[in-house]
Amino acid sequence: MPEQVRHDGPMIIPPPDGFRGPVKRSVTIAGHETSISLEPVFWRALEAAAATRNLPLNALIAEVDALRIVAEPPPNLASALRTWLFTIKIENQSQ
C-alpha cells in the first residue's frame, strides 16, 4: 500500500501510478506541428475527453487552442489544456 500522510482529515495518498513528470508529444494544430509537455495523467484525461466527444486528440487540442488564443492574456497551451481538463472535471462532479 502507498505511504500515507497523517492529518486530521481524510487520508491523502499518492496517485496510483505515482507522481510523474511531463511527457512531450507532438501534435498538429491547423496544419502546424507543435509539441506539448503534459504529465501522463493529463494525456490520459485528454484522450478520454476526445473519445467522449468522438474527436481525434489533435482536433480536441485545436478546439482548446482556439479558445485559448482569444483569452487576455492567452496562457501557454499546456496550461490551457490543464485548466480546461480541471474545469470539465469539476463541472462533471457537480452534476
C-alpha positions as CSV (number, residue, x, y, z in Angstrom):
1,M,0.0,0.0,0.0
2,P,1.3,3.5,-0.8
3,E,2.7,5.6,2.0
4,Q,0.1,7.8,3.6
5,V,0.3,11.2,5.2
6,R,-1.5,11.6,8.5
7,H,-3.6,14.6,9.5
8,D,-7.0,15.3,11.0
9,G,-9.0,15.0,7.7
10,P,-9.3,12.2,5.2
11,M,-6.1,10.3,4.3
12,I,-4.0,11.7,1.5
13,I,-2.2,9.1,-0.7
14,P,-0.1,9.4,-3.8
15,P,-1.7,8.8,-7.2
16,P,-2.0,5.1,-8.2
17,D,0.8,5.5,-10.8
18,G,2.9,7.7,-8.6
19,F,4.0,11.2,-9.3
20,R,5.2,11.5,-12.9
21,G,6.8,14.4,-14.7
22,P,5.7,15.8,-18.0
23,V,5.9,13.9,-21.3
24,K,6.4,15.8,-24.5
25,R,4.3,14.9,-27.5
26,S,4.0,16.3,-31.0
27,V,0.6,17.3,-32.2
28,T,-0.7,19.0,-35.4
29,I,-3.0,22.1,-34.9
30,A,-4.3,23.8,-38.0
31,G,-1.7,22.2,-40.2
32,H,1.2,23.2,-37.9
33,E,3.2,20.8,-35.7
34,T,3.9,21.8,-32.2
35,S,5.0,19.9,-29.1
36,I,3.2,19.9,-25.7
37,S,4.6,18.8,-22.4
38,L,2.0,17.4,-20.0
39,E,2.0,14.9,-17.2
40,P,0.7,11.4,-18.2
41,V,-2.5,11.8,-16.2
42,F,-3.4,14.9,-18.3
43,W,-2.6,13.0,-21.6
44,R,-4.9,10.2,-20.4
45,A,-7.6,12.7,-19.5
46,L,-7.3,14.4,-22.9
47,E,-7.6,11.1,-24.7
48,A,-10.7,10.2,-22.7
49,A,-12.3,13.7,-23.3
50,A,-11.6,13.3,-27.1
51,A,-13.1,9.8,-27.1
52,T,-16.2,11.1,-25.2
53,R,-16.6,13.8,-27.9
54,N,-15.9,11.4,-30.8
55,L,-12.9,13.7,-31.8
56,P,-9.4,12.9,-32.7
57,L,-7.0,14.1,-30.0
58,N,-5.5,16.7,-32.3
59,A,-9.0,18.1,-33.0
60,L,-9.8,18.5,-29.3
61,I,-6.5,20.2,-28.6
62,A,-7.1,22.5,-31.6
63,E,-10.5,23.5,-30.1
64,V,-9.0,24.3,-26.7
65,D,-6.2,26.2,-28.5
66,A,-8.8,28.3,-30.4
67,L,-10.4,29.2,-27.1
68,R,-7.0,29.9,-25.5
69,I,-5.8,32.4,-28.1
70,V,-8.7,34.7,-27.6
71,A,-8.1,34.9,-23.8
72,E,-6.5,38.0,-22.4
73,P,-3.6,37.4,-21.9
74,P,-3.5,34.0,-23.6
75,P,-1.9,31.3,-21.5
76,N,0.5,28.8,-22.9
77,L,-1.2,25.8,-24.5
78,A,-0.2,23.2,-21.8
79,S,-1.6,25.5,-19.1
80,A,-4.8,26.0,-21.1
81,L,-5.3,22.2,-21.5
82,R,-4.7,21.5,-17.8
83,T,-7.2,24.3,-16.8
84,W,-9.8,23.1,-19.3
85,L,-9.5,19.5,-18.1
86,F,-9.8,20.5,-14.5
87,T,-12.8,22.7,-15.3
88,I,-14.7,19.9,-17.1
89,K,-13.9,17.5,-14.2
90,I,-15.3,20.0,-11.6
91,E,-18.4,20.5,-13.8
92,N,-19.0,16.8,-14.2
93,Q,-18.7,16.3,-10.4
94,S,-21.3,19.0,-9.7
95,Q,-23.9,17.4,-12.0
